[in-house]
Amino acid sequence: MTTYSGPARLTFAGGDKVSGMASLSTHQRGGVAGWGGTFRPDQTHADIRDAGEGLSLELPYDQIGSVSVTGVRKLLATQMLLTLTGSGPAPF
């Protein structure tokens, strides 16, 4: 299992970008390799609650992976935690 924890930038289908912190890992389930984790945006963004498919997550050094938001959870009054599922090769 490979992991990444650090800065990242989520890009929406329309091109808007939100910076934050990601905690990601690869996994092997039922013989299928995949990756996913969580993303905590630095600021709440109007598109986050409606985010679903067609997103990308950019890590330092131009490492980019396609992701889908599979869950949104509110943390405190002003923070959110997104659950991400990656598709394709992991960018870390």
Summary of the structure (lengths in Angstrom):
residues: 92
radius of gyration: 12.4
end to end distance: 11.1
largest distance: 39.8
contacts: 256
relative contact order: 0.26
helix: 0%
strand: 64%
